[in-house]
Amino acid sequence: MSTDTDAGDDRMEKINVRVPEPLLELIDEEWERRGYASKSAAIRDALRDWVTEPEPLSEETVADLQRSREQRERDETTSLDDVADDHGVDLDG
């Protein structure tokens, strides 16, 4: 490992990581499309997400999800395609 600095960041350790070629190809396709300054910045962001505990859902959100599940089970829902058709909306354009 070597130590490096990045603009605005604290000291960072450089690590070597081996990834399968298909994964590397996906990373190469995505980092710039998603607006990252570099592949390293994108990978650092992904690693931060990996080590950060997700926020728990609020009781209200859990209750809303339960109601939604129950509505789906009672067949009380309508697909987006059906709603678009009913209102003459083209979802592809």
Contact map, one row per residue, 1 for C-alpha under 8 A:
111000000000111100000000000000000000000000000000000000000000000000000000000000000000000000000
111100000000111000000000000000000000000000000000000000000000000000000000000000000000000000000
111110000011110000000000000000000000000000000000000000000000000000000000000000000000000000000
011111000011110000000000000000000000000000000000000000000000000000000000000000000000000000000
001111101111000000000000000000000000000000000000000000000000000000000000000000000000000000000
000111111111000000000000000000000000000000000000000000000000000000000000000000000000000000000
000011111000000000000000000000000000000000000000000000000000000000000000000000000000000000000
000001111100000000000000000000000000000000000000000000000000000000000000000000000000000000000
000011111111000000000000000000000000000000000000000000000000000000000000000000000000000000000
000011011111000000000000000000000000000000000000000000000000000000000000000000000000000000000
001111001111100000000000000000000000000000000000000000000000000000000000000000000000000000000
001111001111110000000000000000000000000000000000000000000000000000000000000000000000000000000
111100000011111000000000000000000000000000000000000000000000000000000000000000000000000000000
111100000001111100000000000000000000000000000000000000000000000000000000000000000000000000000
110000000000111110000000000000000000000000000000000000000000000000000000000000000000000000000
100000000000011111000000000000000000000000000000000000000000000000000000000000000000000000000
000000000000001111100000000000000000000000000000000000000000000000000000000000000000000000000
000000000000000111110000000000000000000000000000000000000000000000000000000000000000000000000
000000000000000011111011000000000000000000000000000000000000000000000000000000000000000000000
000000000000000001111111000000000000000000000000000000000000000000000000000000000000000000000
000000000000000000111111100000000000000000000000000000000000000000000000000000000000000000000
000000000000000000011111110000000000000000000000000000000000000000000000000000000000000000000
000000000000000000111111111000000000000000000000000000000000000000000000000000000000000000000
000000000000000000111111111100000000000000000000000000000000000000000000000000000000000000000
000000000000000000001111111110000000000000000000000000000000000000000000000000000000000000000
000000000000000000000111111111000000000000000000000000000000000000000000000000000000000000000
000000000000000000000011111111100000001000000000000000000000000000000000000000000000000000000
000000000000000000000001111111110000001000000000000000000000000000000000000000000000000000000
000000000000000000000000111111111000000000000000000000000000000000000000000000000000000000000
000000000000000000000000011111111100000000000000000000000000000000000000000000000000000000000
000000000000000000000000001111111111111001000000000000000000000000000000000000000000000000000
000000000000000000000000000111111111111000000000000000000000000000000000000000000000000000000
000000000000000000000000000011111111000000000000000000000000000000000000000000000000000000000
000000000000000000000000000001111111000000000000000000000000000000000000000000000000000000000
000000000000000000000000000000111111100000000000000000000000000000000000000000000000000000000
000000000000000000000000000000111111111011000000000000000000000000000000000000000000000000000
000000000000000000000000000000110011111011000000000000000000000000000000000000000000000000000
000000000000000000000000000000110001111111000000000000000000000000000000000000000000000000000
000000000000000000000000001100110001111111100000000000000000000000000000000000000000000000000
000000000000000000000000000000000000011111110000000000000000000000000000000000000000000000000
000000000000000000000000000000000001111111111000000000000000000000000000000000000000000000000
000000000000000000000000000000100001111111111100000000000000000000000000000000000000000000000
000000000000000000000000000000000000001111111110000000000000000000000000000000000000000000000
000000000000000000000000000000000000000111111111000000000000000000000000000000000000000000000
000000000000000000000000000000000000000011111111100000000000000000000000000000000000000000000
000000000000000000000000000000000000000001111111110000000000000000000000000000000000000000000
000000000000000000000000000000000000000000111111111000000000000000000000000000000000000000000
000000000000000000000000000000000000000000011111111100000000000000000000000000000000000000000
000000000000000000000000000000000000000000001111111100000000000000000000000000000000000000000
000000000000000000000000000000000000000000000111111110000000000000000000000000000000000000000
000000000000000000000000000000000000000000000011111110000000000000000000000000000000000000000
000000000000000000000000000000000000000000000001111111000000000000000000000000000000000000000
000000000000000000000000000000000000000000000000011111100000000000000000000000000000000000000
000000000000000000000000000000000000000000000000000111110000000000000000000000000000000000000
000000000000000000000000000000000000000000000000000011111000000000000000000000000000000000000
000000000000000000000000000000000000000000000000000001111100000000000000000000000000000000000
000000000000000000000000000000000000000000000000000000111110110000000000000000000000000000000
000000000000000000000000000000000000000000000000000000011111110000000000000000000000000000000
000000000000000000000000000000000000000000000000000000001111111000000000000000000000000000000
000000000000000000000000000000000000000000000000000000000111111100000000000000000000000000000
000000000000000000000000000000000000000000000000000000001111111110000000000000000000000000000
000000000000000000000000000000000000000000000000000000001111111111000000000000000000000000000
000000000000000000000000000000000000000000000000000000000011111111100000000000000000000000000
000000000000000000000000000000000000000000000000000000000001111111110000000000000000000000000
000000000000000000000000000000000000000000000000000000000000111111111000000000000000000000000
000000000000000000000000000000000000000000000000000000000000011111111100000000000000000000000
000000000000000000000000000000000000000000000000000000000000001111111110000000000000000000000
000000000000000000000000000000000000000000000000000000000000000111111111000000000000000000000
000000000000000000000000000000000000000000000000000000000000000011111111100000000000000000000
000000000000000000000000000000000000000000000000000000000000000001111111110000000000000000000
000000000000000000000000000000000000000000000000000000000000000000111111111110000000000000000
000000000000000000000000000000000000000000000000000000000000000000011111111110000000000000000
000000000000000000000000000000000000000000000000000000000000000000001111111100000000000000000
000000000000000000000000000000000000000000000000000000000000000000000111111100000000000000000
000000000000000000000000000000000000000000000000000000000000000000000011111110000000000000000
000000000000000000000000000000000000000000000000000000000000000000000011111111000000000000000
000000000000000000000000000000000000000000000000000000000000000000000011001111100000000000000
000000000000000000000000000000000000000000000000000000000000000000000000000111110110000000000
000000000000000000000000000000000000000000000000000000000000000000000000000011111110000000000
000000000000000000000000000000000000000000000000000000000000000000000000000001111111000000000
000000000000000000000000000000000000000000000000000000000000000000000000000000111111100000100
000000000000000000000000000000000000000000000000000000000000000000000000000001111111110000000
000000000000000000000000000000000000000000000000000000000000000000000000000001111111111000000
000000000000000000000000000000000000000000000000000000000000000000000000000000011111111111100
000000000000000000000000000000000000000000000000000000000000000000000000000000001111111111000
000000000000000000000000000000000000000000000000000000000000000000000000000000000111111110000
000000000000000000000000000000000000000000000000000000000000000000000000000000000011111110000
000000000000000000000000000000000000000000000000000000000000000000000000000000000001111111000
000000000000000000000000000000000000000000000000000000000000000000000000000000000001111111100
000000000000000000000000000000000000000000000000000000000000000000000000000000000001100111111
000000000000000000000000000000000000000000000000000000000000000000000000000000001001000011111
000000000000000000000000000000000000000000000000000000000000000000000000000000000000000001111
000000000000000000000000000000000000000000000000000000000000000000000000000000000000000001111
